[in-house]
Amino acid sequence: MKAVDLRALVLASGVRVVVLKLLAALEVGDTAQGVNIAAVHAEGFVLGLETAGAFRAADIEPLYVGFEQAKDNRLQVLRDA
C-alpha cells in the first residue's frame, strides 16, 4: 500500500485543520489504547465527510489510508519503546 502523507493532501481549510488535529492526536498517543481511541475519532470524522457527500470516494480513501498508517506507525513506535 502506498504511503499517504496527510499533511500533503489538498483539503478545504476547515477540513485540513481537523485532519491535522486528529493526526497530531495519533502521533502523540502514549498508550496503545490512546492511539486506538484517536484512530476511532479520525475514522469517525472521515466517515462523517463521506456520509455527508462532502468528498468524492477517490478523495476519501487517502484520508482513511493516511489515518490507518499513522495509527500503525505510532503503535509500532510504542511497541519498540
N, C-alpha and C positions, 0 to 999 in steps of 0.2 A: 504494500500500500504506500502510495506517495505521501511524503510528509507535507503537512499543511501548516503554514505559519499564519496563525490567526491575526497577528499584528499587520501582516501584509495584505490582507483582504480589503477590498474597496467596499465600504459599507456606509450607509447613511450615518451621519454624525451621532444621532441618538442611539442607534443600534451599536455603533462602534464603542461608545463609552461603556455600555453594559457588557459587551463582549470582553473588553479589556479588564473590567472589574471582576467578571467571572473567571477569566483566565488567571488573574492575579491571585484570586482565592485558591485556585487549584495549585498554583506554583508555590504557595507558602504553607499549604496544609502540613501540619506537623505530625499528624497521625493518619493511618490508612482510613479510619472512619471519617476524619475531617475531609480528606481528599474525596472520598466517595460521596459525601454529602454535597460538597461543592460541585462534583460532577453531575449529580442529580439536578441541582439547581440550574446548571448550564444546559443540560439536556431539556429541562422543562422550558427554559427560555426559548431555545431553538424550536421546540415543538409548538410553542405559542406563535412564533413567527410563521411557522409552516401552516398551522391551522388557520391563522388569520389571512393567509394568502398574501402575506407581505413580500414574499420572495418566491422565485421560481425554484423548482426542485433542484436544478443544477447549481443554484446559489446556496441552497440549504445544506446540501451534502458536505461541502467543505467545513461548515460550522460543526456539524456532528463529528466528522472525522478529526478536525483540529482539537476539539474538546476531549475526545476519546484519547488521542495521542498525548495531550497534555496530562491527562489523568494517569495514563500508563507510565509516562516518563517520571512523574512525581512519585508514584508508588514504587517504581524501581529505585529511585534515589533513596527513599525511606527504607527499602529492603536492604540496600547496600550499606546503609549507615551503621 
